[in-house]
Amino acid sequence: MKITQFKLLNACIFIAIVLSTFASANEKSTNNLKSSQFAQTTNRGEINMSSNAEQEAVKTAVNNYLTGISRPEIARERIQAAFYSSTNLHSLDEDGNVKFQPRDSLIEMVLAGNVPPHKGEIMQIEVTNDMAFAKVHLDLPDRDFYDYLTLLKLNVGWRIVSKTYTTVMK
């Protein structure tokens, strides 16, 4: 009877060690992915780090947008370089309905001086094959804007094809 109990105890310990090792390895793998701001999903669904060249190209497109809304003297050039020509900006109006604004209304707003001084930062970029996602934060004195940008890699390079944004009052 004692030998059977000893074997059972050893089997339980062995299973606990195997499960602990598997959980630890799985946790390390998940943490490594979470700690990366820039990840790429291949067309087979595997997660790999995206190439630095693609990350930088997406970052350049997003920075064209951020520079364009900050500097009226080059707003038209930078915003046109960042956005696809027929891109709409999406948000909600006061009644909770979707509001669509064409890209060029953003240019006109900047040229008219209707964009207050702000600090912009790219919070996240994710590249998957020929599409990308960027999350942007604009810090204004009385509010924060958060943009979710969808980009596609066109024959002329990465362009923002959709911008959805929200405002959070401070």
PLY file of the C-alpha trace (Angstrom):
ply
format ascii 1.0
element vertex 170
property float x
property float y
property float z
element edge 169
property int vertex1
property int vertex2
end_header
0.00 0.00 0.00
2.79 2.43 0.81
4.51 1.82 -2.57
1.28 2.64 -4.45
0.81 5.85 -2.47
4.45 6.76 -3.12
4.03 6.19 -6.88
0.82 8.24 -6.88
2.53 11.07 -5.01
5.46 11.03 -7.46
3.05 11.07 -10.42
1.21 14.09 -8.93
4.49 15.94 -8.37
5.62 15.17 -11.92
2.31 16.48 -13.36
2.54 19.62 -11.22
6.09 20.30 -12.46
5.10 19.80 -16.11
2.05 22.06 -15.77
4.07 24.70 -13.93
6.78 24.66 -16.62
4.19 24.92 -19.41
2.35 27.80 -17.69
5.63 29.64 -17.07
6.72 29.29 -20.72
3.29 30.35 -21.95
3.28 33.39 -19.63
6.74 34.47 -20.85
5.62 34.17 -24.47
2.45 36.20 -23.81
4.34 38.86 -21.86
6.90 39.27 -24.63
4.11 39.92 -27.13
2.28 42.29 -24.78
5.43 44.27 -24.08
5.94 44.91 -27.77
4.16 47.95 -29.15
4.92 46.87 -32.69
3.74 43.42 -33.71
2.98 41.92 -37.09
0.57 39.14 -37.97
1.57 37.14 -41.03
-0.97 35.91 -43.56
-0.88 32.52 -41.81
-2.01 34.08 -38.54
1.38 33.74 -36.85
2.56 36.63 -34.71
6.01 37.94 -35.64
7.77 41.19 -35.04
7.15 43.36 -38.07
10.08 44.57 -40.07
11.55 47.83 -38.91
11.18 49.22 -42.43
7.40 48.68 -42.44
7.01 50.04 -38.91
9.00 53.11 -39.82
7.00 53.63 -43.03
3.72 53.49 -41.09
5.19 55.79 -38.45
6.20 58.25 -41.17
2.64 58.36 -42.53
1.22 58.94 -39.04
3.85 61.59 -38.31
2.89 63.36 -41.56
-0.62 63.63 -40.12
0.64 64.85 -36.72
2.96 67.41 -38.33
0.24 68.55 -40.71
-2.21 69.38 -37.92
0.51 71.19 -35.97
1.99 73.39 -38.71
-0.48 75.32 -40.88
2.23 76.37 -43.35
2.70 72.74 -44.46
-0.70 71.34 -43.44
-2.02 70.65 -46.94
1.17 68.90 -48.09
1.56 66.73 -44.98
-2.09 65.78 -44.56
-2.37 64.86 -48.25
0.78 62.75 -47.87
-0.69 60.98 -44.83
-4.29 60.33 -45.94
-5.79 58.64 -48.98
-7.70 61.26 -50.98
-11.23 60.00 -50.23
-10.67 59.23 -46.55
-13.40 60.26 -44.14
-12.94 61.12 -40.49
-15.51 59.43 -38.24
-16.85 60.45 -34.85
-20.16 60.86 -33.07
-22.23 64.03 -33.02
-24.03 65.32 -29.90
-26.99 63.00 -30.58
-24.86 59.87 -30.87
-25.08 59.64 -34.65
-22.07 58.92 -36.84
-20.53 62.09 -38.23
-18.48 61.88 -41.44
-15.98 64.57 -42.37
-13.89 64.46 -45.56
-10.11 64.62 -45.24
-10.02 68.08 -46.80
-12.17 69.51 -43.98
-9.27 68.68 -41.65
-6.91 70.62 -43.90
-9.28 73.62 -43.95
-9.64 73.49 -40.17
-5.85 73.64 -39.71
-5.45 76.42 -42.31
-8.17 78.45 -40.57
-6.25 78.20 -37.27
-8.93 76.09 -35.59
-6.53 73.50 -34.16
-5.22 74.65 -30.76
-1.67 73.92 -29.63
-1.35 70.31 -28.59
1.05 67.47 -27.98
0.66 64.40 -30.19
2.00 60.92 -29.61
1.75 57.58 -31.35
0.64 55.15 -28.68
0.57 51.93 -30.72
1.30 50.62 -34.19
0.45 47.14 -35.45
1.29 45.95 -38.96
-0.38 42.96 -40.59
0.83 42.27 -44.12
-0.39 45.25 -46.18
-2.53 46.90 -43.51
-1.74 48.65 -40.27
-3.42 50.14 -37.22
-2.21 53.13 -35.24
-3.56 54.60 -32.02
-2.77 58.28 -31.56
-3.26 60.57 -28.56
-3.56 64.35 -28.91
-3.20 66.18 -25.60
-4.91 69.60 -25.56
-5.26 71.88 -22.52
-8.95 71.09 -21.94
-9.41 67.72 -23.66
-7.76 64.64 -25.07
-8.38 63.29 -28.55
-7.84 59.62 -29.33
-7.57 58.54 -32.97
-7.75 55.01 -34.30
-6.15 55.07 -37.73
-6.34 52.30 -40.32
-3.65 52.35 -42.98
-3.15 50.39 -46.18
0.07 49.92 -48.10
-0.79 51.33 -51.52
1.46 51.39 -54.58
2.57 54.89 -53.42
3.23 53.82 -49.82
1.32 53.69 -46.55
-1.79 55.91 -46.38
-4.42 56.44 -43.71
-7.71 55.20 -45.16
-9.85 55.62 -42.05
-9.73 57.81 -38.97
-12.15 57.28 -36.08
-11.76 59.59 -33.13
-13.26 60.48 -29.78
-12.86 63.39 -27.36
-12.40 63.06 -23.60
-12.87 66.26 -21.62
-10.40 66.88 -18.79
0 1
1 2
2 3
3 4
4 5
5 6
6 7
7 8
8 9
9 10
10 11
11 12
12 13
13 14
14 15
15 16
16 17
17 18
18 19
19 20
20 21
21 22
22 23
23 24
24 25
25 26
26 27
27 28
28 29
29 30
30 31
31 32
32 33
33 34
34 35
35 36
36 37
37 38
38 39
39 40
40 41
41 42
42 43
43 44
44 45
45 46
46 47
47 48
48 49
49 50
50 51
51 52
52 53
53 54
54 55
55 56
56 57
57 58
58 59
59 60
60 61
61 62
62 63
63 64
64 65
65 66
66 67
67 68
68 69
69 70
70 71
71 72
72 73
73 74
74 75
75 76
76 77
77 78
78 79
79 80
80 81
81 82
82 83
83 84
84 85
85 86
86 87
87 88
88 89
89 90
90 91
91 92
92 93
93 94
94 95
95 96
96 97
97 98
98 99
99 100
100 101
101 102
102 103
103 104
104 105
105 106
106 107
107 108
108 109
109 110
110 111
111 112
112 113
113 114
114 115
115 116
116 117
117 118
118 119
119 120
120 121
121 122
122 123
123 124
124 125
125 126
126 127
127 128
128 129
129 130
130 131
131 132
132 133
133 134
134 135
135 136
136 137
137 138
138 139
139 140
140 141
141 142
142 143
143 144
144 145
145 146
146 147
147 148
148 149
149 150
150 151
151 152
152 153
153 154
154 155
155 156
156 157
157 158
158 159
159 160
160 161
161 162
162 163
163 164
164 165
165 166
166 167
167 168
168 169
